[in-house]
Amino acid sequence: MGKKLPYTPTSTIRSLLRKLWLRSRERNAALRAAGYTCQRCGKKQSKAAGREVKVEVHHKDGIKSWERVFQVIREEILCPPQRLEVLCTDCHKKEGG
């Protein structure tokens, strides 16, 4: 087993963003609006044995820059410990947290 990195690996960020996306209201709204049906060929999602069809939600414009997404997460959320401070709940509320 290798040495632990001093920062959260990109693979972990990617995995958690995927989980967020799969449970998002936006994704679920798109599925409902399309009636769980492929908007190109018309196949409907099915879980019937032997006739399984999965549908997925696709970003029409794509994700322009995953590296930029990871960079913003690291700069704004997963910033270095030197930019963090530990506060009690009351003090954190006063800071708008």
DSSP file (Angstrom, degrees, kcal/mol; ACC not computed):
  #  RESIDUE AA STRUCTURE BP1 BP2  ACC     N-H-->O    O-->H-N    N-H-->O    O-->H-N    TCO  KAPPA ALPHA  PHI   PSI    X-CA   Y-CA   Z-CA
    1    1 A M              0   0    0      0, 0.0     3,-0.1     0, 0.0     2,-0.0   0.000 360.0 360.0 360.0 135.3    0.0    0.0    0.0
    2    2 A G        -     0   0    0      1,-0.2     2,-0.1     3,-0.0     3,-0.0  -0.151 360.0 -77.1 -79.9 173.9    1.4    3.4   -1.0
    3    3 A K        -     0   0    0      1,-0.1     2,-0.2    -2,-0.0    -1,-0.2  -0.437  52.7-106.3 -69.1 141.0    1.9    6.5    1.0
    4    4 A K        -     0   0    0     -2,-0.1    -1,-0.1    -3,-0.1     0, 0.0  -0.499  33.8-121.3 -70.3 134.2   -1.3    8.6    1.8
    5    5 A L        -     0   0    0     -2,-0.2    -1,-0.1     2,-0.1    -3,-0.0  -0.434  11.6-129.1 -72.0 150.3   -1.5   11.8   -0.2
    6    6 A P  S    S+     0   0    0      0, 0.0     2,-0.3     0, 0.0    -1,-0.1   0.456  91.7  45.6 -79.4   1.0   -1.8   15.0    1.7
    7    7 A Y  S    S-     0   0    0     73,-0.1    -2,-0.1     0, 0.0    72,-0.1  -0.915 101.3 -84.6-138.1 163.4   -4.8   16.0   -0.3
    8    8 A T        -     0   0    0     -2,-0.3     5,-0.0    70,-0.2    70,-0.0  -0.553  52.4-118.5 -70.9 124.7   -8.0   14.3   -1.5
    9    9 A P    >>  -     0   0    0      0, 0.0     4,-1.8     0, 0.0     3,-0.7  -0.259  14.0-120.1 -65.6 151.5   -7.3   12.4   -4.7
   10   10 A T  H 3> S+     0   0    0      1,-0.2     4,-2.9     2,-0.2     5,-0.2   0.857 113.0  61.4 -56.9 -37.4   -9.2   13.3   -7.9
   11   11 A S  H 3> S+     0   0    0      1,-0.2     4,-2.1     2,-0.2    -1,-0.2   0.865 104.3  48.3 -60.8 -36.5  -10.6    9.8   -8.1
   12   12 A T  H <> S+     0   0    0     -3,-0.7     4,-2.3     2,-0.2    -1,-0.2   0.914 112.1  48.1 -69.7 -43.5  -12.4   10.4   -4.8
   13   13 A I  H  X S+     0   0    0     -4,-1.8     4,-2.5     1,-0.2    -2,-0.2   0.938 112.7  49.3 -60.8 -46.8  -13.8   13.7   -5.9
   14   14 A R  H  X S+     0   0    0     -4,-2.9     4,-2.2     1,-0.2    -2,-0.2   0.908 110.9  50.0 -59.3 -44.8  -15.0   12.2   -9.2
   15   15 A S  H  X S+     0   0    0     -4,-2.1     4,-2.0    -5,-0.2    -1,-0.2   0.907 112.7  45.7 -62.6 -43.8  -16.6    9.3   -7.3
   16   16 A L  H  X S+     0   0    0     -4,-2.3     4,-2.3     2,-0.2    -1,-0.2   0.863 111.2  52.3 -70.9 -35.5  -18.5   11.6   -4.9
   17   17 A L  H  X S+     0   0    0     -4,-2.5     4,-2.6     2,-0.2    -1,-0.2   0.887 108.5  52.3 -64.9 -37.9  -19.6   13.9   -7.7
   18   18 A R  H  X S+     0   0    0     -4,-2.2     4,-2.7     2,-0.2    -2,-0.2   0.920 109.3  48.8 -62.6 -44.1  -21.0   10.9   -9.6
   19   19 A K  H  X S+     0   0    0     -4,-2.0     4,-1.2     2,-0.2    -2,-0.2   0.915 111.8  49.5 -62.1 -42.5  -23.0    9.9   -6.5
   20   20 A L  H  < S+     0   0    0     -4,-2.3     3,-0.5     1,-0.2     4,-0.4   0.934 112.2  48.3 -59.8 -47.1  -24.3   13.4   -6.2
   21   21 A W  H >< S+     0   0    0     -4,-2.6     3,-1.3     1,-0.2     6,-0.3   0.910 108.1  53.6 -60.7 -45.3  -25.3   13.5   -9.8
   22   22 A L  H 3< S+     0   0    0     -4,-2.7    -1,-0.2     1,-0.3    -2,-0.2   0.763 117.0  38.3 -64.7 -24.1  -27.0   10.1   -9.7
   23   23 A R  T 3< S+     0   0    0     -4,-1.2    -1,-0.3    -3,-0.5    -2,-0.2   0.322  91.5 125.3-104.9   6.2  -29.1   11.3   -6.8
   24   24 A S    <>  -     0   0    0     -3,-1.3     4,-2.0    -4,-0.4     5,-0.1  -0.310  63.2-134.6 -74.4 149.8  -29.7   14.9   -8.0
   25   25 A R  H  > S+     0   0    0      2,-0.2     4,-2.5     1,-0.2     5,-0.2   0.845 106.5  57.3 -65.7 -35.2  -33.1   16.5   -8.4
   26   26 A E  H  > S+     0   0    0      2,-0.2     4,-2.0     1,-0.2    -1,-0.2   0.927 108.2  45.1 -63.9 -45.6  -32.0   17.9  -11.8
   27   27 A R  H  > S+     0   0    0     -6,-0.3     4,-2.2     1,-0.2    -2,-0.2   0.927 114.5  48.5 -63.7 -45.4  -31.2   14.4  -13.1
   28   28 A N  H  X S+     0   0    0     -4,-2.0     4,-2.4     1,-0.2    -2,-0.2   0.871 109.4  53.0 -64.5 -36.5  -34.4   12.9  -11.8
   29   29 A A  H  X S+     0   0    0     -4,-2.5     4,-2.7     2,-0.2    -1,-0.2   0.896 108.4  50.4 -64.3 -39.7  -36.5   15.8  -13.2
   30   30 A A  H  X S+     0   0    0     -4,-2.0     4,-1.8     2,-0.2    -2,-0.2   0.911 110.8  49.3 -64.5 -42.1  -34.9   15.1  -16.7
   31   31 A L  H  <>S+     0   0    0     -4,-2.2     5,-2.7     2,-0.2     4,-0.3   0.931 113.8  45.5 -61.9 -46.3  -35.8   11.4  -16.4
   32   32 A R  H ><5S+     0   0    0     -4,-2.4     3,-1.4     1,-0.2    -2,-0.2   0.919 110.7  53.2 -64.1 -43.8  -39.4   12.1  -15.4
   33   33 A A  H 3<5S+     0   0    0     -4,-2.7    -1,-0.2     1,-0.3    -2,-0.2   0.853 111.9  45.6 -61.5 -34.0  -39.8   14.7  -18.1
   34   34 A A  T ><5S-     0   0    0     -4,-1.8     3,-0.8    -5,-0.2    -1,-0.3   0.447 111.7-121.2 -87.7   0.0  -38.6   12.2  -20.7
   35   35 A G  T < 5 -     0   0    0     -3,-1.4    -3,-0.2    -4,-0.3    10,-0.2   0.828  62.6 -69.2  64.2  30.6  -40.9    9.5  -19.3
   36   36 A Y  T 3 <S+     0   0    0     -5,-2.7     9,-3.2     1,-0.2     2,-0.4   0.860 106.6 131.0  53.7  38.3  -37.8    7.4  -18.7
   37   37 A T  B <   -A   44   0A   0     -3,-0.8     7,-0.3    -6,-0.3    -1,-0.2  -0.963  68.3-106.6-125.6 137.8  -37.5    7.1  -22.5
   38   38 A C     >  -     0   0    0      5,-3.3     4,-1.3    -2,-0.4    17,-0.0  -0.435  24.6-148.2 -60.7 127.4  -34.5    7.6  -24.8
   39   39 A Q  T  4 S+     0   0    0     -2,-0.2    -1,-0.2     1,-0.2    -2,-0.0   0.497  91.7  45.6 -81.0  -2.8  -35.1   10.9  -26.6
   40   40 A R  T  4 S+     0   0    0      3,-0.1    -1,-0.2     0, 0.0    -2,-0.0   0.827 129.8  13.2-102.2 -49.0  -33.3    9.7  -29.7
   41   41 A C  T  4 S-     0   0    0      2,-0.1    -2,-0.1     0, 0.0    -3,-0.0   0.592  93.9-121.8-109.0 -12.0  -34.6    6.2  -30.4
   42   42 A G     <  +     0   0    0     -4,-1.3     2,-0.1     1,-0.3    -3,-0.1   0.482  53.4 153.9  88.2   2.2  -37.7    6.0  -28.2
   43   43 A K        -     0   0    0     -6,-0.1    -5,-3.3     1,-0.1     2,-0.3  -0.448  36.2-138.6 -66.6 137.1  -36.6    3.0  -26.1
   44   44 A K  B     -A   37   0A   0     -7,-0.3    -7,-0.2    -2,-0.1    -8,-0.1  -0.764  23.3-100.8 -98.9 142.8  -38.2    3.0  -22.7
   45   45 A Q        -     0   0    0     -9,-3.2     2,-0.3    -2,-0.3     9,-0.2  -0.329  47.7-179.4 -58.6 138.7  -36.4    2.0  -19.6
   46   46 A S  B     -B   53   0B   0      7,-2.3     7,-2.4     1,-0.1    -1,-0.0  -0.998  32.6-175.1-145.7 141.0  -37.2   -1.6  -18.5
   47   47 A K        +     0   0    0     -2,-0.3     5,-0.2     5,-0.2     2,-0.1   0.239  45.6 133.2-112.6   8.8  -36.2   -3.8  -15.6
   48   48 A A  S >  S-     0   0    0      3,-0.4     3,-2.3     1,-0.1    -2,-0.1  -0.387  70.1 -97.7 -63.9 133.6  -38.1   -6.8  -17.0
   49   49 A A  T 3  S+     0   0    0      1,-0.3    -1,-0.1     2,-0.2    -2,-0.1  -0.272 108.3   8.5 -55.6 129.7  -35.9  -10.0  -16.9
   50   50 A G  T 3  S+     0   0    0     -3,-0.1    -1,-0.3     1,-0.1    -2,-0.1   0.266 125.5  66.1  82.7 -11.8  -34.4  -10.6  -20.3
   51   51 A R    <   +     0   0    0     -3,-2.3    -3,-0.4     2,-0.0    -2,-0.2  -0.064  66.5 157.3-130.0  33.1  -35.6   -7.3  -21.6
   52   52 A E        +     0   0    0     -5,-0.2     2,-0.4    -7,-0.1    -5,-0.2  -0.378  12.8 177.0 -64.9 133.1  -33.5   -4.9  -19.5
   53   53 A V  B     -B   46   0B   0     -7,-2.4    -7,-2.3    -2,-0.1     2,-0.4  -0.987  10.4-160.5-136.0 126.3  -33.0   -1.4  -21.0
   54   54 A K        -     0   0    0     -2,-0.4     2,-0.4    -9,-0.2    -7,-0.0  -0.843   1.1-160.6-105.7 144.6  -31.2    1.3  -19.1
   55   55 A V        -     0   0    0     -2,-0.4     2,-0.3   -18,-0.0   -24,-0.0  -0.936   7.1-164.0-119.1 149.6  -31.5    5.0  -19.9
   56   56 A E        -     0   0    0     -2,-0.4     2,-0.6   -25,-0.0    -2,-0.0  -0.894  22.5-116.6-128.9 158.3  -28.9    7.6  -18.8
   57   57 A V        -     0   0    0     -2,-0.3     2,-0.4     2,-0.0   -30,-0.0  -0.868  32.5-162.8-100.2 125.3  -29.0   11.4  -18.6
   58   58 A H        -     0   0    0     -2,-0.6     2,-0.7     4,-0.0     3,-0.1  -0.874  21.7-124.2-112.1 136.5  -26.5   13.1  -20.9
   59   59 A H    >   -     0   0    0     -2,-0.4     3,-1.3     1,-0.2     4,-0.1  -0.713  19.5-152.3 -76.6 114.1  -25.3   16.7  -20.7
   60   60 A K  T 3  S+     0   0    0     -2,-0.7    -1,-0.2     1,-0.3     3,-0.1   0.871  96.7  38.5 -56.6 -39.9  -26.1   18.1  -24.2
   61   61 A D  T 3  S-     0   0    0      1,-0.2    -1,-0.3    -3,-0.1    -2,-0.1   0.446 110.4-133.8 -90.5  -0.4  -23.2   20.6  -24.0
   62   62 A G    <   -     0   0    0     -3,-1.3     2,-0.8     1,-0.1    -1,-0.2   0.013  35.1 -65.8  71.5 173.2  -20.9   18.1  -22.3
   63   63 A I        -     0   0    0      1,-0.2     3,-0.4    -4,-0.1    -1,-0.1  -0.900  50.6-155.7 -96.9 111.2  -18.8   18.9  -19.2
   64   64 A K  S    S+     0   0    0     -2,-0.8     2,-0.3     1,-0.2    -1,-0.2   0.872  72.8   5.6 -61.6 -42.7  -16.4   21.5  -20.7
   65   65 A S     >  +     0   0    0      1,-0.1     4,-1.8    -3,-0.1    -1,-0.2  -0.744  49.6 180.0-151.3  96.9  -13.5   21.1  -18.3
   66   66 A W  H  > S+     0   0    0     -3,-0.4     4,-2.8    -2,-0.3     5,-0.2   0.879  90.8  59.3 -60.7 -36.7  -13.3   18.4  -15.5
   67   67 A E  H  > S+     0   0    0      1,-0.2     4,-2.3     2,-0.2    -1,-0.2   0.889 104.6  49.2 -61.0 -38.1   -9.9   19.8  -14.6
   68   68 A R  H  > S+     0   0    0     -3,-0.2     4,-2.5     2,-0.2    -1,-0.2   0.893 110.2  51.4 -66.9 -39.4  -11.5   23.2  -13.9
   69   69 A V  H  X S+     0   0    0     -4,-1.8     4,-2.2     2,-0.2    -2,-0.2   0.944 112.5  45.3 -60.9 -48.4  -14.2   21.6  -11.8
   70   70 A F  H  X S+     0   0    0     -4,-2.8     4,-2.4     1,-0.2    -2,-0.2   0.893 112.0  52.9 -63.1 -39.5  -11.6   19.7   -9.7
   71   71 A Q  H  X S+     0   0    0     -4,-2.3     4,-2.6    -5,-0.2    -2,-0.2   0.925 109.5  47.5 -62.3 -45.8   -9.6   22.9   -9.4
   72   72 A V  H  X S+     0   0    0     -4,-2.5     4,-2.9     2,-0.2     5,-0.5   0.907 111.5  51.0 -63.9 -41.7  -12.5   24.9   -8.1
   73   73 A I  H  X>S+     0   0    0     -4,-2.2     5,-2.9     1,-0.2     4,-2.2   0.925 113.2  45.7 -61.0 -43.8  -13.4   22.2   -5.6
   74   74 A R  H  <5S+     0   0    0     -4,-2.4    -2,-0.2     3,-0.2    -1,-0.2   0.891 117.7  43.1 -67.3 -38.5   -9.8   22.1   -4.3
   75   75 A E  H  <5S+     0   0    0     -4,-2.6    -2,-0.2    -5,-0.2    -1,-0.2   0.883 127.2  27.5 -73.9 -39.2   -9.5   25.9   -4.1
   76   76 A E  H  <5S+     0   0    0     -4,-2.9    -3,-0.2    -5,-0.2    -2,-0.2   0.794 137.1  13.2 -98.1 -31.8  -12.9   26.6   -2.5
   77   77 A I  T  <5S+     0   0    0     -4,-2.2     2,-0.6    -5,-0.5    -3,-0.2   0.803 128.4  40.6-113.5 -52.8  -13.9   23.5   -0.6
   78   78 A L  S   <S+     0   0    0     -5,-2.9   -70,-0.2    -6,-0.1    -1,-0.1  -0.305  83.2 155.0 -96.8  49.9  -10.9   21.2   -0.1
   79   79 A C        -     0   0    0     -2,-0.6    -4,-0.1     1,-0.2    -3,-0.1  -0.229  53.1 -75.2 -74.6 165.5   -8.4   24.0    0.5
   80   80 A P    >   -     0   0    0      0, 0.0     3,-2.3     0, 0.0    -1,-0.2  -0.239  43.0-112.4 -60.8 149.2   -5.2   23.5    2.5
   81   81 A P  G >  S+     0   0    0      0, 0.0     3,-1.8     0, 0.0    -2,-0.1   0.761 114.1  70.0 -54.3 -27.2   -5.5   23.2    6.3
   82   82 A Q  G 3  S+     0   0    0      1,-0.3    -3,-0.0     3,-0.0     0, 0.0   0.748  98.4  50.4 -64.0 -22.3   -3.7   26.6    6.6
   83   83 A R  G <  S+     0   0    0     -3,-2.3     2,-0.3     2,-0.0    -1,-0.3   0.258 102.7  79.6 -97.2  10.9   -6.9   28.2    5.2
   84   84 A L    <   -     0   0    0     -3,-1.8     2,-0.3    -4,-0.1     0, 0.0  -0.847  54.8-171.1-118.1 153.1   -9.2   26.4    7.6
   85   85 A E        -     0   0    0     -2,-0.3     2,-0.5     2,-0.0    -3,-0.0  -0.993  24.0-123.4-140.7 150.2  -10.1   27.0   11.2
   86   86 A V        +     0   0    0     -2,-0.3     2,-0.3     6,-0.0    -2,-0.0  -0.809  36.4 175.5 -95.0 126.1  -12.1   24.9   13.7
   87   87 A L        -     0   0    0     -2,-0.5     2,-0.1     2,-0.0    -2,-0.0  -0.915  32.1-111.5-129.1 153.7  -15.1   26.7   15.2
   88   88 A C     >  -     0   0    0     -2,-0.3     4,-2.4     1,-0.1     5,-0.2  -0.355  44.3-100.1 -72.4 166.4  -17.9   25.7   17.6
   89   89 A T  H  > S+     0   0    0      1,-0.2     4,-2.2     2,-0.2     5,-0.2   0.892 122.1  50.9 -57.9 -43.1  -21.4   25.6   16.1
   90   90 A D  H  > S+     0   0    0      1,-0.2     4,-1.8     2,-0.2    -1,-0.2   0.938 112.3  45.0 -63.1 -47.4  -22.3   29.0   17.4
   91   91 A C  H  > S+     0   0    0      1,-0.2     4,-1.2     2,-0.2    -1,-0.2   0.868 111.8  53.8 -64.0 -36.3  -19.2   30.8   16.1
   92   92 A H  H  <>S+     0   0    0     -4,-2.4     5,-2.6     1,-0.2     4,-0.4   0.898 106.5  51.6 -65.8 -40.0  -19.6   29.0   12.7
   93   93 A K  H ><5S+     0   0    0     -4,-2.2     3,-1.4     1,-0.2    -1,-0.2   0.895 105.8  55.6 -62.3 -39.4  -23.2   30.3   12.4
   94   94 A K  H 3<5S+     0   0    0     -4,-1.8    -1,-0.2     1,-0.3    -2,-0.2   0.815 105.2  53.1 -63.0 -29.6  -21.9   33.8   13.1
   95   95 A E  T 3<5S-     0   0    0     -4,-1.2    -1,-0.3    -3,-0.3    -2,-0.2   0.505 123.8-105.6 -82.0  -5.2  -19.5   33.4   10.1
   96   96 A G  T < 5       0   0    0     -3,-1.4    -3,-0.2    -4,-0.4    -2,-0.1   0.701 360.0 360.0  88.7  20.5  -22.4   32.4    7.9
   97   97 A G      <       0   0    0     -5,-2.6    -4,-0.2    -6,-0.1    -5,-0.1   0.438 360.0 360.0 -87.6 360.0  -21.5   28.7    7.8
